Amino acid sequence: MTDCLIIGGGPAGYTAAVYAGRSGLSPVLLEGPEPGGQLTRLQTIYNYPGFPDGIDAAALIASMRSQAVNCGATVRSGVVVDADLARHRVTLDDGTSLEARAVVIATGAGASYLGLPSEMKFRGMGVSACATCDGPLCKGKVVAVVGDGDMACSEALYLSTLARKVYVIVRRDTLRAVKANADSLSGNAKVEILYGTTVLEVLGDDSGVSAVRLEKDGRVFDMEIYGLFVAIGRTPQTRMFEGQLELDDRGYVVSDGVKTGIPGVFVAGDVRATDVRQVVTAASDGCRAALEVGKYLRK
């Protein structure tokens, strides 16, 4: 049994590991299915304190991970498939069981998808939820972005610097994004917004996506594209904790600061129900969670 088990390998999890390690708690950190969390979907981070010219996202997460290890954390792979939080016990995808005196949940939030079978078929073959990750593969091509919020605007604007043409597929008759983002999108000559349009199917072959089937005003038609970028929001990674933790209507963990309703179980980062989700706030949560673990164990 370890003193502190940290579930999740993003900024919140790595920071919790740093503070728990420096407190002599010998934390074990499970990196999960996406080590680095949402930072793996970014290229450069310009708003993390201490880097006036920005910092490469991959370099930042690598430094956080190394610092956690240097502070005494054991970092291991593994995905939690079952959890008994009251007993501070989890089961991993390889059948391994881990138990701890305290647990920090820092599982983050992953990309939401449309739920189309064809969309899943072409994930990694032209369907993406990260323009900064896969946009460079689309230089000079025609691409489409699905979504109507600030995330969709950001993805489309970034892609417009690379692609020949960017279609933004909006199911509603208006954008939900803040006015500045919506105006930037509308004023971009390389961007065309398709309002009142629904994605029915993603088309392609063994080489990847070739088109997308759309419906607008009852008319079904195919539009040739090289890539489809889905930007409809994030889904908190809390499925394995349902029925144990209080979740809000979107699935985020409800907490008192970083304390959950289960003694010895804390939450940090984007998985927590909060109105701000940034790298710096995730790191702050990780710090607070580790310090609360120390207080809990001293009792």
Secondary structure, 3 states (H helix, E strand, C coil): CEEEEEECCCHHHHHHHHHHHHCCCCCEEECCCCCCHHHHHCCEECCCCCCCCCEEHHHHHHHHHHHHHHCCCEEECCCEEEEEHHHCEEEECCCCEEEEEEEEECCCEEECCCCCHHHHHCECCCEECCHHHHHHHHCCCEEEEECCCHHHHHHHHHHHCCCCEEEEECCCCCCCCCHHHHHHHHCCCCEEEECCEEEEEEEEECCEEEEEEEEECCEEEEEECCEEEECCCEEECCHHHCCCCCECCCCCECCECCECCCCCEEECHHHECCCCCCHHHHHHHHHHHHHHHHHHHHC
